[in-house]
Amino acid sequence: MTAAAPPAVAFDGRFARELSELAIPWQAEEAPEPHLLVLNEPLAAELGLDPDYLREGDGVRFLIGNLVPGGATPVAQAYAGHQFGWLAPRLGDGRALLLGEITDAEGNLRDVHLKGSGRTPFARGGDGLAVVGPMLREYIVSEAMHAMGIPTTRSLAVVATGRPVRRDTMLPGAVLTRVASSHLRVGTFQYARATGDLSLLRRLADHAITRHFPGAAEAEHPILCCSSRS
């Protein structure tokens, strides 16, 4: 794992820094033969990333977390959630990483997030990997939803890893690089509340307000103000 920055782009590790109790520092698995399958050039431009850089060598390694930008702190995020019909109080990112945050061309903070980047401490029995077909489908579906005006994660790229992944048969592995206004979930608050640490819960709420409802910060009751807007 090497650390470097894409040209002229500054990354941050704000979630990892402000909410360390909800983040486990982790690294993406090294891909043996990564090669780019699809790149969302308009989205790359929104983020201030050079598409030519992302298409080759170090840029492809950056897209899958094998070249960590300076300032970034890749973490697996902790949260609660339902899986297979049951509540998992400690679900978390089993095969995903928050690479870091980046400020886009309009001054908005955006998460750069990886899916299929390998096992994390939340993986339980899974291999933490993903395969080409589902990652391409997610790329297409998320961009279609965006085009229809439905808020969702965006897809920046799909990179084949060169690693075979066992499902019903052996399939080619891939990593999806996606972008969102944040990866805070209802389950993030459920997890924080279940710890019994009210200080953590307050800091999480403050983080969410700063990130998504900055105008509410000066209200008498910022959390109630946000609730009325959501």
N, C-alpha and C positions, 0 to 999 in steps of 0.2 A: 504494500500500500504506500503510495507516494502522495505528497501534498503539494498542490500548486493551484494557481488561479487561472480561470479562463481570461483571455485578454479583456481588460477594462471593466471587469465585473467584480463587485464587492459582495461577498456572502456574509451572513450573520448566523449566529447560533442562539437566537433570542429565547426560543422555547427551552432549549437545553440549559441555558444559563438561568432563566427566571423560574423554571419549574423542574428542577433537577430530580425531585421526588417522582416525577411522572415520565422520566426519560432515562433510558439505559444507554450510555455511549456504546456504539457498536460499529462494525465495519462490514461493508458488503463483501461477499465472497469474490475472490479473483476469478474472472472469466478467462478460460484458456484461449479462446479465439473470438473475441468480440468483433462483430461487424454490424453496421447500421442497416436496419431494414426500412425504416420510415422516419422522417423528420418533419415536424410541423414548423416550417420556416417562418410563417407569420407570427406564431407564438414566440419563437426564439427571438424575433426582432422586438416584440413587446417587452421581453425580459432583458434586452440589451446584449443578447448573446449572438455571436457571429456564426451564421449557419455554415460557412466554409470551415471554421474551426471545429464545429461539432461533427462534421462529416468524416473526419480523418483522425487516426492516431489518438493523441491525447484527448481530443474532443469526445471521441466515442467512449474512451475510458472514463472521462468525467460523467457522461450520461448514465453510467451504471455504478458510479460510486467507487471505481477503482483508481480514480485520480481525485482526491478530495480538495476542493477549493480552499484557499486560505480564508480563515474566519469561520468556516463551516464546522459544525460539530455533529456528525451523523449520529442519530439516536433512534432506538426503537421506542415508540410511545406506549405508555401504559393506559389502558382504559377498560371499562367493563362493557359487556355486550351479550347479545343472544347468539348462540351458535348451535345449530342442529336442534332448535326448539327449546334450549335451556339457557338460563342466565349463567354466563361465565363471569364471576366477579373480577377476575384478572385475565381478561382476554388478551389485549395488547397486539402489537404488530408482530405477528409470527413470521412473516416473510416480507416485511416492508421496512423501510428506513426513511425518516425525515433527514434529508441531506443537509438542509439549512434553508434560510430565508434570503430572498433577493428583492430589491426594490425595482419595480418595473418602470417603464418610460413615463408613466403617469404619476409616479411617486407612491404607488401602492405596494405594500409588502406582500410577497407571494411565497408560498412554500414550494420547494422542489423536493419531490418525494419519489421513492423508488418502490417498485413492486416486483417481487421475484428475485430479490437480491441475496437470498440465502437465509439460513436459520438464524433466529434470534433467541434470547432467553424465554420468549413467549411462544416459541414454536411448538412446544409439547412434542407430539410424535411426528409432526410434519417435516418435510425436507426443506421447506423455506423457498422452494424454487417455483418457477412458472414456465410455461411453454409458449411457443410462438403463436399458435392459433388463438387461444383466449386473450393474449395480450394485444394482438391485432384487432380482435373484436372489441375489446374495451377501448382501444384507441378510436375506432370508428364510431362507436356508440356515444362516447363522451363528447366527441367533437360534433356529432349530429345533435345531441341535446343542447350543446352550447349554441349551435346555429339556430335552434328553435327558441332560444331565449330562456332555457331552463338552467338555473344555476347548478353547476356541478364541477367536478374536477375536470381539468383540461389535460390533453395528452400532448407531451412534447416530443417523445420519440419511443420507438421500440428497437431494442438492440438484441440481436441473437448472440448468445454467449459462447457457442461452440461446445456446450456441455450437454450431453444427452440426459434426459430426465425420464425416470420411470413413472408411467401412469398405467393404463391398461397395457400399453406397449411402450417402447422407448420412443420418446419424442424430442425434437430439438428445443433446447432451453432458450429463454428470452427474459429480458427485464424491460418493464414499462417505466418510463420516466414521466411523471405527471406533475401538474401544477394546480394549486388551489389557494384561495384566500387564506385558509388555514386548514389544519387537520384536527381542530377541536371537535369533539363529538359530545353528544349527550352522555355517552359512557365515560368520557373524561371526567365529567362532574360527578357521575355516580361513583367512579373509582376513588376520586379525591374525598368524597363524603364518607365512603366506607372506611377510609383510613382513620377517621375520627379526628383528623388534624384540621381544625377550623382555620388555622392560619394558612395552610395550604389551599383550602377551599376559597378563602378570601383572595389570595394571590392569583389563583386561577380565574376567579371572576374579574379581578382587575386587569389581568392579561387579556381576557376576552373583550372587555370594554374598550381598552386601549386599541386593540386590533380591529374590532368590528363596529364599535359604537363610540368613537372618540368624542362626539358631540355630547354624549350623555355624562361624561366625566365630571362636568361642573354642576350636574343636577343635585338636588338635595338627597335623593335616593337613586343613585345611578343604576343599580341593579333593577329596580322596579321600572325605571325609565326604559331600560333595554327590553324588559319583558313586554312592555306595551307596544314596542316597535317590532318585535319579532313575529 
